[in-house]
Amino acid sequence: MPISTILANLWRVHRASRNLPLVTRSLPARADIEPTTFCNFRCPHCPTAEDRGAPRVHLSAAGFAAVLDQLPAVYRLKLVGLGEPLLNPDFFALVREAKRRRLRVLTTTNGSLLDADRRRELLACGLDHVNISIDAARPETHARLRPGSDLEKIGEGIAALMRERGRRKRPAIRVWHVIQQESTPELPDLVSLCAECGVDGLLCTAKLTNFGSASLEETVSLRRALAADLQRVLPEARRHAEAARLEFRCPDAPPGARSPVDGKPCRWPWGRVFISARGQVRPCPYAAGPEGLTLGTLVGPGAEPFAAIWNGERMQALREQIRTRQNPPFCRACYPGWPVRP
């Protein structure tokens, strides 16, 4: 799509995000597309840890191209979902197809599959950014939080990837860390681990990835406890990062410092979208959880054009909920202070 058309759509997204109409002329400018539902970890905070009887699937290269055909205004793409992207045998073909369309492409991996062949492909396929998820600095803590993981092996793979990238700047490679109570005291050590591996940065999120399955009271209580723990370790973590010259960001810390009721409504329904590996259109990744919402499907029985789904009845109803701050249950993962509809 011509850059002028993309810029025009970005302006429409900006306007829609301010005015929050039920029917919008904007199209998604950013998309998260799930490469696979297979995963080799069983993290307790992720819905893939539960076997719900649904068969696991990979998104095929042909299916991916068909999805992108219906998202003509997207300029930034995240290849991420509930599974481990590198388990999809077509993953690097997906990246190359997206780059052929001149998209900015990011992905997040659990770092367990960084063998020599995959490292070579990660550096050659055109990816702009790679996040590697690490949830603790000590192997025993990481193994409890991410069953199936081997932190020492992950660290070795990251260090090798950084050595092989050398002086190049792309892809940017950083560690993505979900702060949890059990691992919070290890945050300064995690900064040191990232510096030893040579990554470009460490990004921490204090949002709980419970996908809305926890009660509002439980979510708020956990965030308050986490905020207190985080306040104690953040200064030391920041000192370690400064000494190591490591980019360190924790943008939503301390959690619970201010109520999201006083902030702005979520903007995803007006400019961003999540597409599952099965071709299901969902409002965001959190809506893929147990209390999630499917807006429509782009493939198989009952498939519809994306344009019809984007302004369809379900999406309009969701936008009405968001703009009146009566969020669906899965929104608790991001907005625990907002009321939700049962």
N, C-alpha and C positions, 0 to 999 in steps of 0.2 A: 504494500500500500504506500502511496506517496507520502512523504513526510508532512506535507501540508494537510493531508487528510487526518493523519494521526494527531497533529497539533490542534486541528479543529475539534477533534473528538475529546482531547484533553481539556479544552476549554469547556465543552459541554459537560464533561465529568465534574469539573470544578463548579460550574453553575448548579448542577444537579445536587452536588454534595452540600451546597449552601441552602438550596431551596427545598430539597427532599421531596420531589414530586412522586406520586404513585406510578405514573407512566413517564418514562424518560427517553429523550432522544439520544442520550449518551449510550455508548457501548463499552464493555469492559476494556480498560486500558492495560490492566494487569490481570494475569491469570495464574492460578496454581493448578497444575495438571498432575495427577497421580500416575506414576509409571507402573506400579505394581501393588498388590495387596499382600504379597509374600514378605515375610520377615524372618530373620534368623535370631532375633531377640524376642523376649516376652516381657517387656517393660510393664509393670503393674498399672502405670498411669495411662496406658494406651489401649484402645479398644481391640487391637489385634491380639492382645494377650488372652482374650476370651474367644473360645471356639464357638461361634454361633451357627455352625452348620453350613455357612455359605462357602462355596468353593473359591479358592484363591485364584486370582487371575493376573496376567501381565497385560499391559496395554501394548498392542501391536504397533508396528511402524505405520501400517496402513490406517489403523484406527486413529492414531495420533494425527496423521496428516488430515484425515477427515474432520477431526475436531478443530484443528487450526483453521481449516477452510471456513468454519463458521464463526471464527473470532478475528475478523479482519482488522480491527483497530488495536489489537494487543501489541505492545512494544516491549513488555517485560514479562518474562515467563519463569515461574519456579516449577521445576520438576521435582515434586515432593508430595507425599501423602502419608498414609498410615503404614506403608511397607518400606522396605529398604531398596532404594532405586537401583543400586548396582546388581541386584538379583535378577533384574529384567535383562534377558540376553540381547534385547534390542535397544538397551538404554543409550548407547553411544550413537546409534542410528537416529534416535529421537533428537538428541542434541544437534546432530548435523542437519537434520531437516529444519529445526528451528533456526539455526544459524543461516541456513540457505535463505530463509525468509527475513533475515536481518533482525532477528529478535535478540534482546539481551537475555541470557539464560543463566539461571542459578539452580543449584541443587543442594540438598542436605543429605549426608550419608552418616551411618553409624560408625564408619571407619574400620569395620572389621574385615573388609574385603580388599584392602589396598595391597594386593600382590603386584608383582612387576608389570604384568600385562595391563591390569586395570590402571595402574599409575601412569603408564605410557599413554593410554587412551585418554585419561582425564586431562593430561597436559596437551594432547594433540587435537581433541575433538572440537575445541572452540568455546568451551565453557568460560563464562565471565567470572563466575564466583562459585566457590565450593565451601559449604559449611560442614564441619565435622562435629557430631554431637558427642560430648563427653559430660557426664553428669556427676563425676566425683574425681578427686585427685588420688585416692588410694584404691588399689585394685580390689580389695575386699568390699569396700563401700560401693564401688562401681558395679561389681558383680551382683550385689544385692538389689541395687536400683535398676540395673539393666541385665536381668538374668540371660545368660548365654554369652556375655561379653568377656573379653580378656583385655584389660586396659594396657598391659605391657605390650601386647601384640599391636594394639591400636596405635600406641605411641611410636613404636618402631616403624609402622607403616607411614605415619604422618611425617616423621623425621626423614624417611627415605624420599617421600614425595617432595618435601621442601628442598632436599639436596638436588633432586633431579630437575626441579623447576629452575634452580640456579638464580640468576639475576633477573630473570623475566618477571614481569608484574602480573601476568595473567596466566591462569586464573588466580584471582585473589583467593587466599585460603585462610579461613579463620575457624576457631572453635566456637561452637554454639553450646551454651550451658544452661540447663533448666535448674534453677536454684530450688533445692528442697531442704527441709529441715535437717535431715540426716547428713547432708553433705555441706551445709553452710559453713561449718568450722573449717572445712578444707579449702575454702575459696582462695586464700593466699597461696596455698600449695599448688592449686590449679593454675594460678598465674605463673608460677615458677615452671610448672610442667610445660605450659604453652611456650614460654620463652625458650626452654631447652629444645623443644621440637622446631622452633624457628618460624611458627605461623605468623601471619600478618596481624592477627588480633584475636581478642576474646570478647564475645558478646554474651552477656548474661540476661536471662529473662526471669523475672520473679512471678510471672503468671503461672498458675497451676494448670497443667494440661489434663484436667479431669473431664474434659469434653462435656461439661454440664451435668455429669452424672451424680456429683455430690450435691447435698442439700445446700441451700443458700447459707444457712447457719454454719454448717461445717466449713464451707468455702471461706466465709468471712473470718471465722475463728482461726483457720489455718494461716490465712494471710496476715492476720495481726501478729501471731506468734512468729511467723517467718520474718516480718518486718523488724521485730525486736532483735532477733538473731542476726539479721543482715546488717543492722546498724552497728553492731559490735565488730564485725569483721571487715566491712567495706573500707575503712581508712587504711588498714594494713594491706589489703589487697591492692588498693590504689598506689600505695607506696612501692610495693613490689613491682607493679606494672611500670611505674615511672622509672624505677632504677633499671629495669630491663628494656626500657624504650618500647614497650608493647602497648599497642592500642587496646584499651580496656573500656568497655561500655556496659552500663547497667541502667538502661534508660527508664525502666519502670520501677526503680527502687528508691526508697523503700515502698513496698506495696502497701496499700491501705493508707498512705499518707494523706490522700485526699479522696473524697468519694467521687466515683465516676458519674454519679447523678448530677454533679455540678459541671461535668465536662460536656463534650460534644457527642452526639450519637454516632454509632458505628457507620462508616462510609462505604463498607463493602458492597451493599446492595445497589449502589449507584455507579460503581466504577471498577469492581473487581469480582472475580468468580472462581469457584473451585470445581474442577471436573474430575470425577473419580475414574479409576481404571476401567470401570464398566460403562463409562460414558454418561454417568449420571451427573446432572447439574445440581450443585449444592451452593448455598450462600457463602460458605467458607469451610476451612478444614475442620473446625470444631463441630460443624453440622454433620460430619461423617460418623459421629459417635452414636451411642445407644439412644440418645434422645434427639437425634438429628432430623434433618428435613431434606427431602428430595424435591426439587422444583420441576424436574422433567428429565428426559433422557434423550441423548443424541444418537444412540445406536440401538439396534434390535427392535423387538416388539414395542409398539407405542412411541417410537422415536418421533420427535418434532424438530422443526427448525429452531435454532438457538434464538433467533429474533422473537419467535412466538413465546418461548419460555421466559425470556428476559423481561418482558412486560406482561406476562400471563397472570392469571388470577392468583396463583400461589405467591408469586413474587410481589404483586401489589399488596397482598395481605401481609407479607413479611415487612415490606416497607412501611406500612401503616403501623405495625407493631413497633418497629424501630423508632420511627419519628415521634410516636406517642410514649416511648419508653416503657412499653409493656413487652419486654423482650421474650423470645422463646427460651425454653430451659437451657439449650446449649450455650447461650450467651453468658451463662455464669462463669465460663472459663475465662472470659475477658472482662466482664462487667458485673462483678459479684454484688455491687451495691444497688443495682437496678432491680426493680420489680420484674418478675417473670410470670407469664401466664401458665397455669398448671396444665 
